[in-house]
Amino acid sequence: MTTPTDLFDFNDRHVFVAGGSSGINLGIAEAFAARGARVAIASRSQERIDAAVAGLRRHGGEAAGWSADVRSPEAIGAALAAAHARFGAIDVLVSGAAGNFVAPALGMSPNGFKTVVDIDLNGTFNVLRLAHEFLRKPGASVINITAAQSFNPSPYQAHVCAAKAGVDMLTRTLAMEWGADGIRINSILPGPIEATEGVRRLAPNDEARRRMLARIPLGRFGALEDVANMALVLSSPLATYVTGAIVPVDGGGVLSGSRDFSASYVARP
C-alpha cells in the first residue's frame, strides 16, 4: 500500500528548474531537494546559481547549476544536456524564468515589450522544446509558471498579459501533442507571494499592499511553500491523470476578475 509519505518521495528523481536560482522557482527546487531529488537549476547569474546550489545541497541531496539565458536556445540546450549527462533522464521539468515591469503601453518601448515576451513565452518554448529529448518517457511532469495576467487583462502589464497568455496556450497545446509520450504538462498560476520580486514591484508601499490584499478572498499573501507544494502534488502519483491544467495557487485572487488594476494596487507610472 502506498503511504502519504511515499507519494512525495523523490529520491533518485531528476528535477530541472529553469530560473531556479531565486524566488518561487528556488522555493520549488528546495522542496524537491528536501524530498531526495537530484536537482539541476539554470539561470543567468552564476553568482546566484552558486549560492542556490550550496543551499540545495544543505537539504542533503545532489544539486548542480549552469548559467544559461532561456532566450538563447543554444545556452539552455547546453544546460539541459549537461544536467542529463550528470543526473539522467529528467523526471520533473519546471520552466519559471520571467520578467516584468510596470508601464503603460504608450510608455513602453518595443524592446521592453519584446524582452518580456522573449523571457516568458519564447523562453518557455525553448526550455520545453529542447528538454523533450531528455525527459523521461513515459512519466515526466512538466510545470510552467504562469500568472493571472494570462487571462485577466491588467493595465500597465500589456507585455506580461500577452506573454503569459501564450504560455497558457503552449501548456495546453503541448499537453495534447506530448501526451502520447506519457509526458504531462501543467501550469501553476501563483498569486501574490510574500518576499518575491513580483510583490516588491507591483506593491511597493503599504497602501499598495493593502489594496492587493483586499483582492484576495483568503485574506493573506501566499508563501513560497504554497507554490512548491502544488509542484510536488502535480509531479506525484496523485496527479498522473492531470495534464493541460492551469492551477491557481492564489488564495482565490483570480476570482476578482479584471477590476481596475490602477485603482487596486499599482500607482500610475
Protein Blocks (a to p, Z undefined) as FASTA:
>chain_A
ZZfklmmccghiacddehilgcjllmmmmmmmmnopacddddfblmlmmmmmmmmmmnop
acddddddfklmklmmmmmmmmmmmnopafbdcdfbdcdddddfklpcfklmmmmmmmmm
mmmmmmmmmmmmmpccehiacdddddfklmmccehilmmmmmmmmmmmmmmmmmmmmmmn
opacddddddddehiaklmmmmmbfklmmmmmmmpmnopacdfklmmmmmmmmmmmklmm
gghiacddeehmmmnojadfklmmpccZZ
